[in-house]
């Protein structure tokens, strides 16, 4: 990979993180205070998919990954293709706490159902991803869920 490509990729990741943060702020989400009592958190994942894989990724997500996440009691708030390009995808999940997120994700990602199920196809389509975890205010999750319903 050329140095220019590395710089462009670093700039893209920085921009993606900034966009996720600005979106979170616009939706009324707030940054958790580490001294605060643990409470619900929202995880926002932004995936950069390999060229020409997004439609297949989305179909596979809806058919296999989403039901699997739901069986594992992971609260999927919203998901889908990004509106701004042909290779971005997002997944928003809610968890009871930071610790709950870590525990639930570890159990899910270590499960045979994930490892021997959709994992290989999912990972093969992903070029890179970034994760942001924030604490929602009272209306943020309802707003995100409503947006997802409107897209269906």
N, C-alpha and C positions, 0 to 999 in steps of 0.2 A: 504494500500500500504506500503510495507516494505521500510525502509530507503535506502537500496541499490537501489531499483527501483526508488526512488525519485532522488537519485544522478545520476543514469544512464540517467533518463529523462532530468534532468537539463543539463547534459553534452551533450546530443543529441540536445537540443535546442540551446545551445551555439555553437555547431559545425554547426548546420543548419544555424544560423545567420552568422557565419563566412564564410560558403560556399556561401551564397547569396551575401555577401559583396565582396568576391573575384571574383565571377562571374561577378558582376556589374563592378568591376574595369577592368576585362579582356575585357569586352564588351565596354569599353570606357565611362562608365557612371561615373558621379562625384557626390560627396556629395554636397547638396545645401548649399550655404553660406546664413545664416539667414539674413544677411544685404542686400543680392542681391534683385533685383527686382523680384517679383514672376513671374514664368513662368511655362512651361510644366513640369509635374512630371510623373514618372513611379512608379507604385506600383507592387511589386513582392510578391506574396503569395505562401508560401510553406505549403502544407497540409500533415499531417500524418493521413492516413486513417486507419480505423479499418481493421483488417485482412480479406482478401478475399472480400473486397468491391470495390476495385479500378475499375474493369471492369464495374460494374454496375454504379459506380459514374461517370465514363467517358461517358458512353452511355447516362445517364440522363443529364449530363452537356451539351453534344452536342445537345440532343433532346429538352431540356426544358430551362436550365439556360442560355446558350449562346444566343438563340434567344431573351430571355427576356432582357438580358443585352443590346443587340443591339437595341431593341425597346426603351430602356431607354437612348439611345445614349451614352452608356459607351463603350469606345474604347478598345476592347479586342485585345491585341497585339499578345499574344501567350498563349497556354495552353496545358496541356496533362500530361501523366504519366512520372514520372522521370525515367531515365535510370538506376539508381543505386540500386533500390530495388523494391519490389512488393507492397509497401503500400504508396508511396509518389506520390504527384500530384502537379502541379504548375499552377498558373494563373498570367499572366502579363497584367496589364491594364494601359492605359495612360489617363491623365487628364490635363486640361488646366492650373491648378495651385493647390496648396495645398488647398486653399479655395474652388476651384471648385470640387476637390475630395471629400471634406467633405460634401459639399452641394449635390452633385450628389449621393453619397453613402447613405446619410441620406434619401433622397427622395426615392431611390430604395429600401432600406431595410425596410422602413416604409410602402411601398406600399402594398395594398391588393393583387396585382398580385403576389408579392414575398411571402408574408406571407401565402396566401391561395394556392399558387402554389408549386414550388419545394422546398421551404425552409425546411420543415420537413425531407424530404428524404436526402437532402444535409447535414443538421446538424447531422442527425443520423449516417451518414457514417464517419464524421470527428472526429478523436480522439483529435487532436490539430492542430493549425496552427500558423504561424508567418508571419508578414507583414513588409516589408521594403519599404520605399518611398525614391526615389532619383531623381535628375534632370539629364536628358539625355543630351549627347552632340549631335551634328547635325547628326551623323551617327548611333547612337546606336539604335534608334527605327527602322530605315530601316533594320539594320542587324538582329534584333529580328524578324521582320515581315518576312524577307527572310528565316530565319531558320524555321519558322512555315510553310511556303509554301513548303519547301523541305521535311518536315515530312509528308505531306499529301499524 
